[in-house]
Amino acid sequence: MTEVEACLEALRGQGTQARAEAAAAQHKVARLYLGVPVPEIDALVAEWRAAHDIDGRVALAQALWQSDIHEARIAAAKLLTQARLRPDTAVWDCVAGWVDDFDAWAIADHAAKAIDRRLQADPGRIEVVETWLDSANPWAQRAALVATLPWTRQNFPKPRDLEIRDRVLGWAARLAEARDPLLQRAVAWWLRDLSRHDPDRVTAWLVEHGDRLRPFARREATRHLSPSGG
Protein backbone atom coordinates (compact mmCIF):
# COMPACT_ATOMS: atom_id res chain seq x y z
CA MET A 1 0.00 0.00 0.00
CA THR A 2 1.40 3.40 -0.97
CA GLU A 3 1.44 6.30 1.45
CA VAL A 4 -1.43 8.10 -0.24
CA GLU A 5 -3.46 4.89 -0.26
CA ALA A 6 -2.83 4.55 3.47
CA CYS A 7 -3.96 8.14 4.03
CA LEU A 8 -7.12 7.59 2.00
CA GLU A 9 -7.82 4.43 3.96
CA ALA A 10 -7.43 6.40 7.20
CA LEU A 11 -9.93 8.95 5.93
CA ARG A 12 -12.39 6.22 4.93
CA GLY A 13 -12.15 4.81 8.42
CA GLN A 14 -13.49 8.06 9.87
CA GLY A 15 -16.43 8.42 7.48
CA THR A 16 -20.02 7.21 7.43
CA GLN A 17 -22.36 6.57 4.54
CA ALA A 18 -25.01 8.88 5.97
CA ARG A 19 -22.60 11.82 6.20
CA ALA A 20 -21.24 11.03 2.74
CA GLU A 21 -24.73 11.17 1.25
CA ALA A 22 -25.47 14.42 3.06
CA ALA A 23 -22.23 15.98 1.80
CA ALA A 24 -22.93 14.92 -1.77
CA ALA A 25 -26.38 16.49 -1.57
CA GLN A 26 -24.98 19.68 -0.09
CA HIS A 27 -22.07 20.23 -2.48
CA LYS A 28 -23.80 19.00 -5.64
CA VAL A 29 -20.55 18.14 -7.44
CA ALA A 30 -20.02 14.67 -8.86
CA ARG A 31 -17.11 13.22 -6.89
CA LEU A 32 -16.58 10.66 -4.17
CA TYR A 33 -17.55 11.74 -0.63
CA LEU A 34 -16.38 9.76 2.37
CA GLY A 35 -18.48 11.45 5.04
CA VAL A 36 -15.58 12.53 7.29
CA PRO A 37 -16.19 15.46 9.68
CA VAL A 38 -13.69 18.31 9.51
CA PRO A 39 -12.34 17.75 13.07
CA GLU A 40 -11.41 14.19 12.08
CA ILE A 41 -9.67 15.48 8.96
CA ASP A 42 -7.78 17.97 11.14
CA ALA A 43 -6.59 15.20 13.47
CA LEU A 44 -5.27 13.09 10.60
CA VAL A 45 -3.63 16.06 8.91
CA ALA A 46 -1.81 16.95 12.14
CA GLU A 47 -0.26 13.47 12.16
CA TRP A 48 0.72 13.66 8.49
CA ARG A 49 2.19 17.13 8.84
CA ALA A 50 4.33 16.06 11.79
CA ALA A 51 5.69 13.10 9.83
CA HIS A 52 6.91 15.07 6.81
CA ASP A 53 9.22 17.90 5.87
CA ILE A 54 7.94 20.56 3.49
CA ASP A 55 8.76 18.62 0.33
CA GLY A 56 7.06 15.55 1.75
CA ARG A 57 3.93 17.54 2.63
CA VAL A 58 3.77 18.98 -0.87
CA ALA A 59 4.10 15.55 -2.47
CA LEU A 60 1.43 14.07 -0.23
CA ALA A 61 -0.89 17.05 -0.67
CA GLN A 62 -0.60 16.83 -4.44
CA ALA A 63 -1.39 13.12 -4.41
CA LEU A 64 -4.40 13.66 -2.15
CA TRP A 65 -5.64 16.45 -4.40
CA GLN A 66 -5.28 14.33 -7.51
CA SER A 67 -7.51 11.66 -5.97
CA ASP A 68 -10.44 14.07 -6.47
CA ILE A 69 -12.07 12.78 -3.28
CA HIS A 70 -13.85 15.55 -1.38
CA GLU A 71 -12.25 14.97 2.01
CA ALA A 72 -8.85 14.23 0.48
CA ARG A 73 -8.82 17.59 -1.27
CA ILE A 74 -9.74 19.32 1.98
CA ALA A 75 -6.96 17.40 3.72
CA ALA A 76 -4.52 18.42 0.99
CA ALA A 77 -5.35 22.07 1.53
CA LYS A 78 -5.06 21.79 5.31
CA LEU A 79 -1.72 20.01 4.98
CA LEU A 80 -0.28 23.13 3.34
CA THR A 81 -2.07 25.78 5.43
CA GLN A 82 0.58 27.26 7.66
CA ALA A 83 1.72 30.82 8.25
CA ARG A 84 5.46 30.21 8.44
CA LEU A 85 7.02 27.91 5.87
CA ARG A 86 10.58 28.26 4.64
CA PRO A 87 11.21 27.69 1.84
CA ASP A 88 7.69 27.96 0.51
CA THR A 89 8.08 28.19 -3.27
CA ALA A 90 7.03 24.57 -3.81
CA VAL A 91 4.00 25.08 -1.54
CA TRP A 92 2.95 28.19 -3.43
CA ASP A 93 3.37 26.50 -6.80
CA CYS A 94 1.28 23.57 -5.58
CA VAL A 95 -1.66 25.50 -4.11
CA ALA A 96 -1.74 28.07 -6.91
CA GLY A 97 -1.81 25.19 -9.37
CA TRP A 98 -5.07 23.93 -7.88
CA VAL A 99 -7.10 27.06 -8.61
CA ASP A 100 -8.51 26.03 -11.97
CA ASP A 101 -9.79 22.80 -10.35
CA PHE A 102 -12.03 24.71 -7.92
CA ASP A 103 -15.69 23.82 -8.32
CA ALA A 104 -17.25 23.68 -4.85
CA TRP A 105 -17.45 25.86 -1.74
CA ALA A 106 -15.72 23.75 0.89
CA ILE A 107 -12.77 22.70 -1.23
CA ALA A 108 -12.27 26.18 -2.69
CA ASP A 109 -12.46 27.89 0.69
CA HIS A 110 -10.09 25.51 2.46
CA ALA A 111 -7.60 25.83 -0.39
CA ALA A 112 -7.95 29.61 -0.34
CA LYS A 113 -6.73 29.60 3.26
CA ALA A 114 -3.54 27.87 2.14
CA ILE A 115 -3.19 30.36 -0.69
CA ASP A 116 -3.69 33.45 1.45
CA ARG A 117 -0.96 32.34 3.89
CA ARG A 118 1.52 32.16 1.01
CA LEU A 119 0.30 35.45 -0.41
CA GLN A 120 0.79 37.14 2.95
CA ALA A 121 4.27 35.65 3.12
CA ASP A 122 5.10 37.16 -0.28
CA PRO A 123 2.63 39.86 -1.42
CA GLY A 124 4.45 40.03 -4.75
CA ARG A 125 2.55 36.89 -5.66
CA ILE A 126 -0.49 39.09 -6.20
CA GLU A 127 0.70 39.34 -9.81
CA VAL A 128 -0.17 35.66 -10.20
CA VAL A 129 -3.44 36.03 -8.33
CA GLU A 130 -4.55 38.80 -10.68
CA THR A 131 -4.28 36.44 -13.66
CA TRP A 132 -7.07 34.33 -12.17
CA LEU A 133 -9.52 37.06 -13.09
CA ASP A 134 -9.03 36.06 -16.73
CA SER A 135 -9.96 32.43 -16.11
CA ALA A 136 -13.05 30.93 -17.72
CA ASN A 137 -13.73 29.24 -14.37
CA PRO A 138 -15.74 31.58 -12.10
CA TRP A 139 -14.40 29.71 -9.07
CA ALA A 140 -10.89 30.76 -10.09
CA GLN A 141 -12.05 34.36 -10.47
CA ARG A 142 -13.64 34.14 -7.04
CA ALA A 143 -10.39 32.78 -5.60
CA ALA A 144 -8.65 36.07 -6.41
CA LEU A 145 -11.00 37.85 -3.99
CA VAL A 146 -11.12 35.14 -1.33
CA ALA A 147 -7.32 34.81 -1.21
CA THR A 148 -6.95 38.55 -0.61
CA LEU A 149 -9.49 38.80 2.22
CA PRO A 150 -6.71 39.29 4.83
CA TRP A 151 -6.18 42.76 3.33
CA THR A 152 -9.73 43.72 4.29
CA ARG A 153 -9.08 43.05 7.98
CA GLN A 154 -6.06 45.17 8.87
CA ASN A 155 -6.67 47.95 11.39
CA PHE A 156 -3.33 49.62 10.71
CA PRO A 157 -2.46 48.88 7.08
CA LYS A 158 0.92 49.91 5.73
CA PRO A 159 1.22 51.78 2.42
CA ARG A 160 1.84 48.50 0.58
CA ASP A 161 -1.31 47.06 2.13
CA LEU A 162 -3.34 50.05 0.98
CA GLU A 163 -1.98 49.58 -2.53
CA ILE A 164 -3.24 46.00 -2.46
CA ARG A 165 -6.63 47.10 -1.16
CA ASP A 166 -6.99 49.53 -4.02
CA ARG A 167 -5.82 46.96 -6.51
CA VAL A 168 -8.40 44.43 -5.35
CA LEU A 169 -11.10 47.09 -5.36
CA GLY A 170 -10.20 47.48 -9.03
CA TRP A 171 -10.79 43.75 -9.48
CA ALA A 172 -14.13 44.12 -7.75
CA ALA A 173 -15.03 46.83 -10.25
CA ARG A 174 -14.15 44.42 -13.07
CA LEU A 175 -16.49 41.82 -11.62
CA ALA A 176 -19.28 44.16 -10.52
CA GLU A 177 -21.50 43.31 -13.48
CA ALA A 178 -20.79 39.58 -13.50
CA ARG A 179 -24.04 37.70 -13.90
CA ASP A 180 -22.88 34.69 -11.90
CA PRO A 181 -24.20 34.98 -8.29
CA LEU A 182 -20.98 33.29 -7.15
CA LEU A 183 -18.98 36.33 -8.24
CA GLN A 184 -21.57 38.83 -7.04
CA ARG A 185 -21.33 37.29 -3.57
CA ALA A 186 -17.53 37.32 -3.67
CA VAL A 187 -17.47 41.04 -4.47
CA ALA A 188 -20.11 41.78 -1.84
CA TRP A 189 -18.30 39.83 0.87
CA TRP A 190 -14.98 41.53 0.11
CA LEU A 191 -16.60 44.95 0.37
CA ARG A 192 -18.56 43.99 3.49
CA ASP A 193 -15.43 42.80 5.29
CA LEU A 194 -13.45 45.87 4.25
CA SER A 195 -16.22 48.19 5.41
CA ARG A 196 -15.55 47.18 9.02
CA HIS A 197 -12.02 48.62 8.82
CA ASP A 198 -12.04 51.07 5.91
CA PRO A 199 -15.60 52.34 5.39
CA ASP A 200 -14.47 55.38 3.42
CA ARG A 201 -12.90 53.25 0.69
CA VAL A 202 -15.98 51.07 0.44
CA THR A 203 -18.31 54.06 0.35
CA ALA A 204 -16.27 55.65 -2.44
CA TRP A 205 -16.32 52.39 -4.39
CA LEU A 206 -20.09 52.10 -4.00
CA VAL A 207 -20.64 55.66 -5.18
CA GLU A 208 -18.77 54.86 -8.38
CA HIS A 209 -19.70 51.23 -8.96
CA GLY A 210 -22.52 50.27 -6.58
CA ASP A 211 -25.30 50.60 -9.14
CA ARG A 212 -23.61 47.89 -11.23
CA LEU A 213 -24.05 45.30 -8.49
CA ARG A 214 -27.16 43.20 -8.27
CA PRO A 215 -29.47 44.35 -5.44
CA PHE A 216 -28.72 41.40 -3.13
CA ALA A 217 -24.97 41.99 -3.48
CA ARG A 218 -25.27 45.70 -2.79
CA ARG A 219 -27.31 44.98 0.34
CA GLU A 220 -24.63 42.57 1.56
CA ALA A 221 -21.81 44.98 0.75
CA THR A 222 -23.45 47.77 2.77
CA ARG A 223 -24.49 45.65 5.76
CA HIS A 224 -22.00 47.25 8.14
CA LEU A 225 -22.14 50.79 6.74
CA SER A 226 -24.23 53.54 8.29
CA PRO A 227 -27.21 54.63 6.16
CA SER A 228 -25.42 57.85 5.24
CA GLY A 229 -22.31 55.88 4.19
CA GLY A 230 -23.82 53.35 1.84
C-alpha positions in Angstrom: 0.0 0.0 0.0 1.4 3.4 -1.0 1.4 6.3 1.4 -1.4 8.1 -0.2 -3.5 4.9 -0.3 -2.8 4.6 3.5 -4.0 8.1 4.0 -7.1 7.6 2.0 -7.8 4.4 4.0 -7.4 6.4 7.2 -9.9 9.0 5.9 -12.4 6.2 4.9 -12.2 4.8 8.4 -13.5 8.1 9.9 -16.4 8.4 7.5 -20.0 7.2 7.4 -22.4 6.6 4.5 -25.0 8.9 6.0 -22.6 11.8 6.2 -21.2 11.0 2.7 -24.7 11.2 1.2 -25.5 14.4 3.1 -22.2 16.0 1.8 -22.9 14.9 -1.8 -26.4 16.5 -1.6 -25.0 19.7 -0.1 -22.1 20.2 -2.5 -23.8 19.0 -5.6 -20.6 18.1 -7.4 -20.0 14.7 -8.9 -17.1 13.2 -6.9 -16.6 10.7 -4.2 -17.5 11.7 -0.6 -16.4 9.8 2.4 -18.5 11.4 5.0 -15.6 12.5 7.3 -16.2 15.5 9.7 -13.7 18.3 9.5 -12.3 17.7 13.1 -11.4 14.2 12.1 -9.7 15.5 9.0 -7.8 18.0 11.1 -6.6 15.2 13.5 -5.3 13.1 10.6 -3.6 16.1 8.9 -1.8 16.9 12.1 -0.3 13.5 12.2 0.7 13.7 8.5 2.2 17.1 8.8 4.3 16.1 11.8 5.7 13.1 9.8 6.9 15.1 6.8 9.2 17.9 5.9 7.9 20.6 3.5 8.8 18.6 0.3 7.1 15.5 1.7 3.9 17.5 2.6 3.8 19.0 -0.9 4.1 15.6 -2.5 1.4 14.1 -0.2 -0.9 17.0 -0.7 -0.6 16.8 -4.4 -1.4 13.1 -4.4 -4.4 13.7 -2.1 -5.6 16.5 -4.4 -5.3 14.3 -7.5 -7.5 11.7 -6.0 -10.4 14.1 -6.5 -12.1 12.8 -3.3 -13.8 15.6 -1.4 -12.2 15.0 2.0 -8.9 14.2 0.5 -8.8 17.6 -1.3 -9.7 19.3 2.0 -7.0 17.4 3.7 -4.5 18.4 1.0 -5.3 22.1 1.5 -5.1 21.8 5.3 -1.7 20.0 5.0 -0.3 23.1 3.3 -2.1 25.8 5.4 0.6 27.3 7.7 1.7 30.8 8.2 5.5 30.2 8.4 7.0 27.9 5.9 10.6 28.3 4.6 11.2 27.7 1.8 7.7 28.0 0.5 8.1 28.2 -3.3 7.0 24.6 -3.8 4.0 25.1 -1.5 3.0 28.2 -3.4 3.4 26.5 -6.8 1.3 23.6 -5.6 -1.7 25.5 -4.1 -1.7 28.1 -6.9 -1.8 25.2 -9.4 -5.1 23.9 -7.9 -7.1 27.1 -8.6 -8.5 26.0 -12.0 -9.8 22.8 -10.4 -12.0 24.7 -7.9 -15.7 23.8 -8.3 -17.3 23.7 -4.8 -17.5 25.9 -1.7 -15.7 23.8 0.9 -12.8 22.7 -1.2 -12.3 26.2 -2.7 -12.5 27.9 0.7 -10.1 25.5 2.5 -7.6 25.8 -0.4 -8.0 29.6 -0.3 -6.7 29.6 3.3 -3.5 27.9 2.1 -3.2 30.4 -0.7 -3.7 33.4 1.4 -1.0 32.3 3.9 1.5 32.2 1.0 0.3 35.4 -0.4 0.8 37.1 2.9 4.3 35.6 3.1 5.1 37.2 -0.3 2.6 39.9 -1.4 4.5 40.0 -4.7 2.6 36.9 -5.7 -0.5 39.1 -6.2 0.7 39.3 -9.8 -0.2 35.7 -10.2 -3.4 36.0 -8.3 -4.5 38.8 -10.7 -4.3 36.4 -13.7 -7.1 34.3 -12.2 -9.5 37.1 -13.1 -9.0 36.1 -16.7 -10.0 32.4 -16.1 -13.1 30.9 -17.7 -13.7 29.2 -14.4 -15.7 31.6 -12.1 -14.4 29.7 -9.1 -10.9 30.8 -10.1 -12.0 34.4 -10.5 -13.6 34.1 -7.0 -10.4 32.8 -5.6 -8.6 36.1 -6.4 -11.0 37.8 -4.0 -11.1 35.1 -1.3 -7.3 34.8 -1.2 -6.9 38.5 -0.6 -9.5 38.8 2.2 -6.7 39.3 4.8 -6.2 42.8 3.3 -9.7 43.7 4.3 -9.1 43.1 8.0 -6.1 45.2 8.9 -6.7 48.0 11.4 -3.3 49.6 10.7 -2.5 48.9 7.1 0.9 49.9 5.7 1.2 51.8 2.4 1.8 48.5 0.6 -1.3 47.1 2.1 -3.3 50.0 1.0 -2.0 49.6 -2.5 -3.2 46.0 -2.5 -6.6 47.1 -1.2 -7.0 49.5 -4.0 -5.8 47.0 -6.5 -8.4 44.4 -5.4 -11.1 47.1 -5.4 -10.2 47.5 -9.0 -10.8 43.7 -9.5 -14.1 44.1 -7.7 -15.0 46.8 -10.2 -14.1 44.4 -13.1 -16.5 41.8 -11.6 -19.3 44.2 -10.5 -21.5 43.3 -13.5 -20.8 39.6 -13.5 -24.0 37.7 -13.9 -22.9 34.7 -11.9 -24.2 35.0 -8.3 -21.0 33.3 -7.2 -19.0 36.3 -8.2 -21.6 38.8 -7.0 -21.3 37.3 -3.6 -17.5 37.3 -3.7 -17.5 41.0 -4.5 -20.1 41.8 -1.8 -18.3 39.8 0.9 -15.0 41.5 0.1 -16.6 45.0 0.4 -18.6 44.0 3.5 -15.4 42.8 5.3 -13.4 45.9 4.2 -16.2 48.2 5.4 -15.5 47.2 9.0 -12.0 48.6 8.8 -12.0 51.1 5.9 -15.6 52.3 5.4 -14.5 55.4 3.4 -12.9 53.3 0.7 -16.0 51.1 0.4 -18.3 54.1 0.3 -16.3 55.6 -2.4 -16.3 52.4 -4.4 -20.1 52.1 -4.0 -20.6 55.7 -5.2 -18.8 54.9 -8.4 -19.7 51.2 -9.0 -22.5 50.3 -6.6 -25.3 50.6 -9.1 -23.6 47.9 -11.2 -24.0 45.3 -8.5 -27.2 43.2 -8.3 -29.5 44.3 -5.4 -28.7 41.4 -3.1 -25.0 42.0 -3.5 -25.3 45.7 -2.8 -27.3 45.0 0.3 -24.6 42.6 1.6 -21.8 45.0 0.8 -23.5 47.8 2.8 -24.5 45.7 5.8 -22.0 47.3 8.1 -22.1 50.8 6.7 -24.2 53.5 8.3 -27.2 54.6 6.2 -25.4 57.8 5.2 -22.3 55.9 4.2 -23.8 53.4 1.8 
